[in-house]
Amino acid sequence: MKRTIALMAAASALAFTASANAYDFTPYVAADYTYTDMQNLAEVNGGKIAVGTDYNKYFGTEVFYQRTGSDRIHTADGTDEYSLQSYGLDVYGYLPLGCEQKVSLIGTAGFAFEDIKFKYEGDNRGTEHGVGYRLGAGAQYNVDEKVSVRALYRYTFADKLGGLDHINEYSVGVKYAF
C-alpha cells in the first residue's frame, strides 16, 4: 500500500514538473464531505482529502484518500456493520462557462484501491480489498483565484468487491490553490 501511494505521488510530481514549462500549473489541496451509497447495502458519511494539480483551465489530476464512518443495518439475523476506505488517482476535465469563467462543469475518471470492512452478527468480520474504476460529473464555482467550491457525483464500478457491483458517491467540498 505504501509503495502504491509513493508511486502515485511520484507520477503526480513528474506530471507536475513536466508541465511546468508548457502550462500555467496550479497545485491545490481539497477537502470534501462524502455521502456513499454502497449499492443499497449501506449508506455511509465520510470525508476525503486530496492533493492535486490543475495544469491549465481544462485539465488536472488529483491523488486522494477517503474514509467513511460505519453504517449498521438491522436484519432478521442481527446487526451488520459496513465501512469504506479508499485511495487513488482521478483525472479532471474542466469546461469553464461564461465570460468570467467562475463556473466550470467537471468530468472525472480514475481508479481507487477500495477496502470495505464488514462485521456480521457474532464474530464474523473481515475486509474485502479491490480496485474500483470511477467516473464522475459535477460543477465548480471559483470564489476567487485561490478558493473554489465544488459538488460531484461519482459512479464506481466495484467489480464484485464485497459482493457489490457499484458504489454511488456524492460529495461537496472546498479546494484551495497555491
mmCIF file of the C-alpha atoms, coordinates in Angstrom:
data_MODEL
# 
_entry.id   MODEL 
# 
loop_
_atom_site.group_PDB 
_atom_site.id 
_atom_site.type_symbol 
_atom_site.label_atom_id 
_atom_site.label_alt_id 
_atom_site.label_comp_id 
_atom_site.label_asym_id 
_atom_site.label_entity_id 
_atom_site.label_seq_id 
_atom_site.pdbx_PDB_ins_code 
_atom_site.Cartn_x 
_atom_site.Cartn_y 
_atom_site.Cartn_z 
_atom_site.occupancy 
_atom_site.B_iso_or_equiv 
_atom_site.pdbx_formal_charge 
_atom_site.auth_seq_id 
_atom_site.auth_comp_id 
_atom_site.auth_asym_id 
_atom_site.auth_atom_id 
_atom_site.pdbx_PDB_model_num 
ATOM 1   C CA . MET A 1 1   ? 0.000   0.000   0.000   1.00 0.00 ? 1   MET A CA 1 
ATOM 2   C CA . LYS A 1 2   ? 2.817   2.430   0.871   1.00 0.00 ? 2   LYS A CA 1 
ATOM 3   C CA . ARG A 1 3   ? 4.551   1.527   -2.387  1.00 0.00 ? 3   ARG A CA 1 
ATOM 4   C CA . THR A 1 4   ? 1.371   2.314   -4.351  1.00 0.00 ? 4   THR A CA 1 
ATOM 5   C CA . ILE A 1 5   ? 0.926   5.696   -2.642  1.00 0.00 ? 5   ILE A CA 1 
ATOM 6   C CA . ALA A 1 6   ? 4.595   6.525   -3.300  1.00 0.00 ? 6   ALA A CA 1 
ATOM 7   C CA . LEU A 1 7   ? 4.182   5.538   -6.955  1.00 0.00 ? 7   LEU A CA 1 
ATOM 8   C CA . MET A 1 8   ? 1.078   7.738   -7.359  1.00 0.00 ? 8   MET A CA 1 
ATOM 9   C CA . ALA A 1 9   ? 2.842   10.674  -5.670  1.00 0.00 ? 9   ALA A CA 1 
ATOM 10  C CA . ALA A 1 10  ? 5.881   10.229  -7.933  1.00 0.00 ? 10  ALA A CA 1 
ATOM 11  C CA . ALA A 1 11  ? 3.698   10.101  -11.052 1.00 0.00 ? 11  ALA A CA 1 
ATOM 12  C CA . SER A 1 12  ? 1.889   13.257  -9.960  1.00 0.00 ? 12  SER A CA 1 
ATOM 13  C CA . ALA A 1 13  ? 5.207   15.003  -9.244  1.00 0.00 ? 13  ALA A CA 1 
ATOM 14  C CA . LEU A 1 14  ? 6.596   14.026  -12.657 1.00 0.00 ? 14  LEU A CA 1 
ATOM 15  C CA . ALA A 1 15  ? 3.494   15.284  -14.398 1.00 0.00 ? 15  ALA A CA 1 
ATOM 16  C CA . PHE A 1 16  ? 3.667   18.416  -12.252 1.00 0.00 ? 16  PHE A CA 1 
ATOM 17  C CA . THR A 1 17  ? 7.298   19.200  -13.245 1.00 0.00 ? 17  THR A CA 1 
ATOM 18  C CA . ALA A 1 18  ? 6.860   18.126  -16.882 1.00 0.00 ? 18  ALA A CA 1 
ATOM 19  C CA . SER A 1 19  ? 4.093   20.647  -17.377 1.00 0.00 ? 19  SER A CA 1 
ATOM 20  C CA . ALA A 1 20  ? 5.860   23.486  -15.571 1.00 0.00 ? 20  ALA A CA 1 
ATOM 21  C CA . ASN A 1 21  ? 7.432   24.838  -18.741 1.00 0.00 ? 21  ASN A CA 1 
ATOM 22  C CA . ALA A 1 22  ? 4.459   24.283  -21.043 1.00 0.00 ? 22  ALA A CA 1 
ATOM 23  C CA . TYR A 1 23  ? 1.477   25.495  -18.990 1.00 0.00 ? 23  TYR A CA 1 
ATOM 24  C CA . ASP A 1 24  ? 0.485   27.621  -16.075 1.00 0.00 ? 24  ASP A CA 1 
ATOM 25  C CA . PHE A 1 25  ? 0.001   24.859  -13.481 1.00 0.00 ? 25  PHE A CA 1 
ATOM 26  C CA . THR A 1 26  ? -1.649  25.328  -10.096 1.00 0.00 ? 26  THR A CA 1 
ATOM 27  C CA . PRO A 1 27  ? -1.166  22.893  -7.192  1.00 0.00 ? 27  PRO A CA 1 
ATOM 28  C CA . TYR A 1 28  ? -4.004  22.633  -4.670  1.00 0.00 ? 28  TYR A CA 1 
ATOM 29  C CA . VAL A 1 29  ? -5.363  20.829  -1.620  1.00 0.00 ? 29  VAL A CA 1 
ATOM 30  C CA . ALA A 1 30  ? -9.011  19.855  -1.223  1.00 0.00 ? 30  ALA A CA 1 
ATOM 31  C CA . ALA A 1 31  ? -11.354 18.581  1.469   1.00 0.00 ? 31  ALA A CA 1 
ATOM 32  C CA . ASP A 1 32  ? -14.760 17.055  0.691   1.00 0.00 ? 32  ASP A CA 1 
ATOM 33  C CA . TYR A 1 33  ? -17.712 15.718  2.641   1.00 0.00 ? 33  TYR A CA 1 
ATOM 34  C CA . THR A 1 34  ? -18.899 12.466  1.038   1.00 0.00 ? 34  THR A CA 1 
ATOM 35  C CA . TYR A 1 35  ? -22.134 10.514  1.164   1.00 0.00 ? 35  TYR A CA 1 
ATOM 36  C CA . THR A 1 36  ? -21.635 6.987   -0.160  1.00 0.00 ? 36  THR A CA 1 
ATOM 37  C CA . ASP A 1 37  ? -24.368 4.550   -1.164  1.00 0.00 ? 37  ASP A CA 1 
ATOM 38  C CA . MET A 1 38  ? -22.897 1.057   -1.384  1.00 0.00 ? 38  MET A CA 1 
ATOM 39  C CA . GLN A 1 39  ? -25.495 -0.446  -3.764  1.00 0.00 ? 39  GLN A CA 1 
ATOM 40  C CA . ASN A 1 40  ? -28.311 -0.107  -1.239  1.00 0.00 ? 40  ASN A CA 1 
ATOM 41  C CA . LEU A 1 41  ? -26.335 -2.318  1.158   1.00 0.00 ? 41  LEU A CA 1 
ATOM 42  C CA . ALA A 1 42  ? -25.171 0.531   3.378   1.00 0.00 ? 42  ALA A CA 1 
ATOM 43  C CA . GLU A 1 43  ? -25.246 4.331   3.297   1.00 0.00 ? 43  GLU A CA 1 
ATOM 44  C CA . VAL A 1 44  ? -22.246 5.973   4.962   1.00 0.00 ? 44  VAL A CA 1 
ATOM 45  C CA . ASN A 1 45  ? -20.997 9.516   5.544   1.00 0.00 ? 45  ASN A CA 1 
ATOM 46  C CA . GLY A 1 46  ? -17.322 10.328  5.362   1.00 0.00 ? 46  GLY A CA 1 
ATOM 47  C CA . GLY A 1 47  ? -14.610 12.658  4.241   1.00 0.00 ? 47  GLY A CA 1 
ATOM 48  C CA . LYS A 1 48  ? -11.973 12.930  1.562   1.00 0.00 ? 48  LYS A CA 1 
ATOM 49  C CA . ILE A 1 49  ? -8.693  14.823  1.459   1.00 0.00 ? 49  ILE A CA 1 
ATOM 50  C CA . ALA A 1 50  ? -6.788  15.353  -1.762  1.00 0.00 ? 50  ALA A CA 1 
ATOM 51  C CA . VAL A 1 51  ? -3.692  16.893  -3.289  1.00 0.00 ? 51  VAL A CA 1 
ATOM 52  C CA . GLY A 1 52  ? -3.856  17.856  -6.928  1.00 0.00 ? 52  GLY A CA 1 
ATOM 53  C CA . THR A 1 53  ? -2.622  19.986  -9.775  1.00 0.00 ? 53  THR A CA 1 
ATOM 54  C CA . ASP A 1 54  ? -4.540  21.920  -12.404 1.00 0.00 ? 54  ASP A CA 1 
ATOM 55  C CA . TYR A 1 55  ? -2.260  22.029  -15.451 1.00 0.00 ? 55  TYR A CA 1 
ATOM 56  C CA . ASN A 1 56  ? -4.407  24.601  -17.218 1.00 0.00 ? 56  ASN A CA 1 
ATOM 57  C CA . LYS A 1 57  ? -8.057  25.682  -17.057 1.00 0.00 ? 57  LYS A CA 1 
ATOM 58  C CA . TYR A 1 58  ? -9.171  22.471  -18.816 1.00 0.00 ? 58  TYR A CA 1 
ATOM 59  C CA . PHE A 1 59  ? -7.173  19.625  -17.221 1.00 0.00 ? 59  PHE A CA 1 
ATOM 60  C CA . GLY A 1 60  ? -5.930  18.426  -13.824 1.00 0.00 ? 60  GLY A CA 1 
ATOM 61  C CA . THR A 1 61  ? -5.067  15.382  -11.696 1.00 0.00 ? 61  THR A CA 1 
ATOM 62  C CA . GLU A 1 62  ? -5.764  14.575  -8.058  1.00 0.00 ? 62  GLU A CA 1 
ATOM 63  C CA . VAL A 1 63  ? -4.478  11.986  -5.559  1.00 0.00 ? 63  VAL A CA 1 
ATOM 64  C CA . PHE A 1 64  ? -6.983  11.309  -2.749  1.00 0.00 ? 64  PHE A CA 1 
ATOM 65  C CA . TYR A 1 65  ? -7.631  9.430   0.485   1.00 0.00 ? 65  TYR A CA 1 
ATOM 66  C CA . GLN A 1 66  ? -11.211 8.785   1.614   1.00 0.00 ? 66  GLN A CA 1 
ATOM 67  C CA . ARG A 1 67  ? -12.682 7.236   4.728   1.00 0.00 ? 67  ARG A CA 1 
ATOM 68  C CA . THR A 1 68  ? -16.251 6.781   5.898   1.00 0.00 ? 68  THR A CA 1 
ATOM 69  C CA . GLY A 1 69  ? -17.931 6.092   9.164   1.00 0.00 ? 69  GLY A CA 1 
ATOM 70  C CA . SER A 1 70  ? -19.836 2.851   9.591   1.00 0.00 ? 70  SER A CA 1 
ATOM 71  C CA . ASP A 1 71  ? -23.464 2.040   8.943   1.00 0.00 ? 71  ASP A CA 1 
ATOM 72  C CA . ARG A 1 72  ? -25.364 -0.519  10.977  1.00 0.00 ? 72  ARG A CA 1 
ATOM 73  C CA . ILE A 1 73  ? -28.025 -2.494  9.161   1.00 0.00 ? 73  ILE A CA 1 
ATOM 74  C CA . HIS A 1 74  ? -30.561 -4.384  11.254  1.00 0.00 ? 74  HIS A CA 1 
ATOM 75  C CA . THR A 1 75  ? -31.551 -7.703  9.685   1.00 0.00 ? 75  THR A CA 1 
ATOM 76  C CA . ALA A 1 76  ? -33.549 -10.728 10.802  1.00 0.00 ? 76  ALA A CA 1 
ATOM 77  C CA . ASP A 1 77  ? -30.245 -12.420 11.757  1.00 0.00 ? 77  ASP A CA 1 
ATOM 78  C CA . GLY A 1 78  ? -28.942 -9.483  13.807  1.00 0.00 ? 78  GLY A CA 1 
ATOM 79  C CA . THR A 1 79  ? -26.956 -6.349  13.080  1.00 0.00 ? 79  THR A CA 1 
ATOM 80  C CA . ASP A 1 80  ? -24.455 -5.974  10.211  1.00 0.00 ? 80  ASP A CA 1 
ATOM 81  C CA . GLU A 1 81  ? -21.937 -3.127  10.001  1.00 0.00 ? 81  GLU A CA 1 
ATOM 82  C CA . TYR A 1 82  ? -20.102 -1.713  6.943   1.00 0.00 ? 82  TYR A CA 1 
ATOM 83  C CA . SER A 1 83  ? -17.485 0.981   6.297   1.00 0.00 ? 83  SER A CA 1 
ATOM 84  C CA . LEU A 1 84  ? -15.308 2.050   3.355   1.00 0.00 ? 84  LEU A CA 1 
ATOM 85  C CA . GLN A 1 85  ? -11.742 3.305   2.987   1.00 0.00 ? 85  GLN A CA 1 
ATOM 86  C CA . SER A 1 86  ? -10.115 4.130   -0.347  1.00 0.00 ? 86  SER A CA 1 
ATOM 87  C CA . TYR A 1 87  ? -7.251  5.959   -2.026  1.00 0.00 ? 87  TYR A CA 1 
ATOM 88  C CA . GLY A 1 88  ? -6.462  6.553   -5.658  1.00 0.00 ? 88  GLY A CA 1 
ATOM 89  C CA . LEU A 1 89  ? -5.999  8.896   -8.595  1.00 0.00 ? 89  LEU A CA 1 
ATOM 90  C CA . ASP A 1 90  ? -8.545  10.907  -10.589 1.00 0.00 ? 90  ASP A CA 1 
ATOM 91  C CA . VAL A 1 91  ? -8.088  12.855  -13.815 1.00 0.00 ? 91  VAL A CA 1 
ATOM 92  C CA . TYR A 1 92  ? -10.224 16.013  -14.064 1.00 0.00 ? 92  TYR A CA 1 
ATOM 93  C CA . GLY A 1 93  ? -11.565 17.723  -17.160 1.00 0.00 ? 93  GLY A CA 1 
ATOM 94  C CA . TYR A 1 94  ? -12.978 21.247  -16.755 1.00 0.00 ? 94  TYR A CA 1 
ATOM 95  C CA . LEU A 1 95  ? -15.316 23.176  -19.056 1.00 0.00 ? 95  LEU A CA 1 
ATOM 96  C CA . PRO A 1 96  ? -15.314 26.872  -17.997 1.00 0.00 ? 96  PRO A CA 1 
ATOM 97  C CA . LEU A 1 97  ? -18.624 28.669  -18.595 1.00 0.00 ? 97  LEU A CA 1 
ATOM 98  C CA . GLY A 1 98  ? -19.429 32.333  -19.218 1.00 0.00 ? 98  GLY A CA 1 
ATOM 99  C CA . CYS A 1 99  ? -17.287 35.376  -19.811 1.00 0.00 ? 99  CYS A CA 1 
ATOM 100 C CA . GLU A 1 100 ? -15.810 35.488  -16.311 1.00 0.00 ? 100 GLU A CA 1 
ATOM 101 C CA . GLN A 1 101 ? -15.406 31.680  -16.182 1.00 0.00 ? 101 GLN A CA 1 
ATOM 102 C CA . LYS A 1 102 ? -16.231 31.498  -12.484 1.00 0.00 ? 102 LYS A CA 1 
ATOM 103 C CA . VAL A 1 103 ? -18.294 28.320  -13.002 1.00 0.00 ? 103 VAL A CA 1 
ATOM 104 C CA . SER A 1 104 ? -16.903 25.154  -14.578 1.00 0.00 ? 104 SER A CA 1 
ATOM 105 C CA . LEU A 1 105 ? -18.508 21.841  -15.390 1.00 0.00 ? 105 LEU A CA 1 
ATOM 106 C CA . ILE A 1 106 ? -16.347 18.915  -14.258 1.00 0.00 ? 106 ILE A CA 1 
ATOM 107 C CA . GLY A 1 107 ? -15.832 15.407  -15.617 1.00 0.00 ? 107 GLY A CA 1 
ATOM 108 C CA . THR A 1 108 ? -13.632 12.875  -13.811 1.00 0.00 ? 108 THR A CA 1 
ATOM 109 C CA . ALA A 1 109 ? -12.194 9.433   -14.483 1.00 0.00 ? 109 ALA A CA 1 
ATOM 110 C CA . GLY A 1 110 ? -9.895  7.401   -12.274 1.00 0.00 ? 110 GLY A CA 1 
ATOM 111 C CA . PHE A 1 111 ? -9.349  4.405   -10.064 1.00 0.00 ? 111 PHE A CA 1 
ATOM 112 C CA . ALA A 1 112 ? -9.415  3.681   -6.352  1.00 0.00 ? 112 ALA A CA 1 
ATOM 113 C CA . PHE A 1 113 ? -7.994  0.962   -4.145  1.00 0.00 ? 113 PHE A CA 1 
ATOM 114 C CA . GLU A 1 114 ? -11.014 0.093   -2.005  1.00 0.00 ? 114 GLU A CA 1 
ATOM 115 C CA . ASP A 1 115 ? -11.218 -1.578  1.419   1.00 0.00 ? 115 ASP A CA 1 
ATOM 116 C CA . ILE A 1 116 ? -14.724 -2.480  2.548   1.00 0.00 ? 116 ILE A CA 1 
ATOM 117 C CA . LYS A 1 117 ? -14.838 -3.541  6.183   1.00 0.00 ? 117 LYS A CA 1 
ATOM 118 C CA . PHE A 1 118 ? -17.744 -5.605  7.378   1.00 0.00 ? 118 PHE A CA 1 
ATOM 119 C CA . LYS A 1 119 ? -18.898 -7.120  10.622  1.00 0.00 ? 119 LYS A CA 1 
ATOM 120 C CA . TYR A 1 120 ? -21.799 -9.538  10.775  1.00 0.00 ? 120 TYR A CA 1 
ATOM 121 C CA . GLU A 1 121 ? -23.689 -10.657 13.867  1.00 0.00 ? 121 GLU A CA 1 
ATOM 122 C CA . GLY A 1 122 ? -21.330 -12.573 16.128  1.00 0.00 ? 122 GLY A CA 1 
ATOM 123 C CA . ASP A 1 123 ? -17.611 -12.667 15.433  1.00 0.00 ? 123 ASP A CA 1 
ATOM 124 C CA . ASN A 1 124 ? -17.802 -12.812 11.644  1.00 0.00 ? 124 ASN A CA 1 
ATOM 125 C CA . ARG A 1 125 ? -15.776 -9.808  10.448  1.00 0.00 ? 125 ARG A CA 1 
ATOM 126 C CA . GLY A 1 126 ? -13.336 -9.058  7.680   1.00 0.00 ? 126 GLY A CA 1 
ATOM 127 C CA . THR A 1 127 ? -12.123 -6.735  4.954   1.00 0.00 ? 127 THR A CA 1 
ATOM 128 C CA . GLU A 1 128 ? -12.542 -7.030  1.197   1.00 0.00 ? 128 GLU A CA 1 
ATOM 129 C CA . HIS A 1 129 ? -9.775  -5.425  -0.922  1.00 0.00 ? 129 HIS A CA 1 
ATOM 130 C CA . GLY A 1 130 ? -10.096 -4.480  -4.578  1.00 0.00 ? 130 GLY A CA 1 
ATOM 131 C CA . VAL A 1 131 ? -9.809  -1.861  -7.288  1.00 0.00 ? 131 VAL A CA 1 
ATOM 132 C CA . GLY A 1 132 ? -12.746 0.269   -8.362  1.00 0.00 ? 132 GLY A CA 1 
ATOM 133 C CA . TYR A 1 133 ? -12.890 2.276   -11.578 1.00 0.00 ? 133 TYR A CA 1 
ATOM 134 C CA . ARG A 1 134 ? -14.597 5.675   -11.189 1.00 0.00 ? 134 ARG A CA 1 
ATOM 135 C CA . LEU A 1 135 ? -16.429 8.109   -13.448 1.00 0.00 ? 135 LEU A CA 1 
ATOM 136 C CA . GLY A 1 136 ? -17.849 11.381  -12.222 1.00 0.00 ? 136 GLY A CA 1 
ATOM 137 C CA . ALA A 1 137 ? -19.509 14.657  -13.121 1.00 0.00 ? 137 ALA A CA 1 
ATOM 138 C CA . GLY A 1 138 ? -20.196 17.891  -11.294 1.00 0.00 ? 138 GLY A CA 1 
ATOM 139 C CA . ALA A 1 139 ? -19.625 21.618  -11.103 1.00 0.00 ? 139 ALA A CA 1 
ATOM 140 C CA . GLN A 1 140 ? -17.153 24.011  -9.518  1.00 0.00 ? 140 GLN A CA 1 
ATOM 141 C CA . TYR A 1 141 ? -17.539 27.671  -8.554  1.00 0.00 ? 141 TYR A CA 1 
ATOM 142 C CA . ASN A 1 142 ? -14.352 29.762  -8.269  1.00 0.00 ? 142 ASN A CA 1 
ATOM 143 C CA . VAL A 1 143 ? -14.874 32.152  -5.359  1.00 0.00 ? 143 VAL A CA 1 
ATOM 144 C CA . ASP A 1 144 ? -11.554 33.843  -6.157  1.00 0.00 ? 144 ASP A CA 1 
ATOM 145 C CA . GLU A 1 145 ? -8.172  32.829  -7.620  1.00 0.00 ? 145 GLU A CA 1 
ATOM 146 C CA . LYS A 1 146 ? -7.350  30.642  -4.591  1.00 0.00 ? 146 LYS A CA 1 
ATOM 147 C CA . VAL A 1 147 ? -10.655 29.224  -3.296  1.00 0.00 ? 147 VAL A CA 1 
ATOM 148 C CA . SER A 1 148 ? -13.206 27.096  -5.151  1.00 0.00 ? 148 SER A CA 1 
ATOM 149 C CA . VAL A 1 149 ? -16.235 25.115  -4.005  1.00 0.00 ? 149 VAL A CA 1 
ATOM 150 C CA . ARG A 1 150 ? -17.341 22.010  -5.856  1.00 0.00 ? 150 ARG A CA 1 
ATOM 151 C CA . ALA A 1 151 ? -20.036 19.354  -5.943  1.00 0.00 ? 151 ALA A CA 1 
ATOM 152 C CA . LEU A 1 152 ? -19.550 15.982  -7.637  1.00 0.00 ? 152 LEU A CA 1 
ATOM 153 C CA . TYR A 1 153 ? -21.306 12.689  -8.271  1.00 0.00 ? 153 TYR A CA 1 
ATOM 154 C CA . ARG A 1 154 ? -19.158 9.582   -8.872  1.00 0.00 ? 154 ARG A CA 1 
ATOM 155 C CA . TYR A 1 155 ? -20.089 6.098   -10.013 1.00 0.00 ? 155 TYR A CA 1 
ATOM 156 C CA . THR A 1 156 ? -17.585 3.378   -9.078  1.00 0.00 ? 156 THR A CA 1 
ATOM 157 C CA . PHE A 1 157 ? -17.507 0.000   -10.808 1.00 0.00 ? 157 PHE A CA 1 
ATOM 158 C CA . ALA A 1 158 ? -16.733 -2.163  -7.760  1.00 0.00 ? 158 ALA A CA 1 
ATOM 159 C CA . ASP A 1 159 ? -16.203 -5.457  -9.665  1.00 0.00 ? 159 ASP A CA 1 
ATOM 160 C CA . LYS A 1 160 ? -17.966 -7.636  -7.066  1.00 0.00 ? 160 LYS A CA 1 
ATOM 161 C CA . LEU A 1 161 ? -15.901 -6.137  -4.226  1.00 0.00 ? 161 LEU A CA 1 
ATOM 162 C CA . GLY A 1 162 ? -17.535 -7.347  -1.023  1.00 0.00 ? 162 GLY A CA 1 
ATOM 163 C CA . GLY A 1 163 ? -20.488 -8.533  -3.096  1.00 0.00 ? 163 GLY A CA 1 
ATOM 164 C CA . LEU A 1 164 ? -21.001 -5.040  -4.601  1.00 0.00 ? 164 LEU A CA 1 
ATOM 165 C CA . ASP A 1 165 ? -21.344 -4.260  -8.286  1.00 0.00 ? 165 ASP A CA 1 
ATOM 166 C CA . HIS A 1 166 ? -21.198 -0.483  -7.916  1.00 0.00 ? 166 HIS A CA 1 
ATOM 167 C CA . ILE A 1 167 ? -20.903 2.399   -5.472  1.00 0.00 ? 167 ILE A CA 1 
ATOM 168 C CA . ASN A 1 168 ? -22.615 5.804   -5.794  1.00 0.00 ? 168 ASN A CA 1 
ATOM 169 C CA . GLU A 1 169 ? -20.832 8.738   -4.164  1.00 0.00 ? 169 GLU A CA 1 
ATOM 170 C CA . TYR A 1 170 ? -21.985 12.331  -3.695  1.00 0.00 ? 170 TYR A CA 1 
ATOM 171 C CA . SER A 1 171 ? -19.508 14.939  -2.478  1.00 0.00 ? 171 SER A CA 1 
ATOM 172 C CA . VAL A 1 172 ? -19.376 18.642  -1.656  1.00 0.00 ? 172 VAL A CA 1 
ATOM 173 C CA . GLY A 1 173 ? -16.117 20.346  -0.816  1.00 0.00 ? 173 GLY A CA 1 
ATOM 174 C CA . VAL A 1 174 ? -13.657 23.171  -0.979  1.00 0.00 ? 174 VAL A CA 1 
ATOM 175 C CA . LYS A 1 175 ? -10.402 23.469  -2.922  1.00 0.00 ? 175 LYS A CA 1 
ATOM 176 C CA . TYR A 1 176 ? -7.515  25.808  -2.046  1.00 0.00 ? 176 TYR A CA 1 
ATOM 177 C CA . ALA A 1 177 ? -4.918  26.610  -4.745  1.00 0.00 ? 177 ALA A CA 1 
ATOM 178 C CA . PHE A 1 178 ? -1.355  27.755  -4.037  1.00 0.00 ? 178 PHE A CA 1 
# 
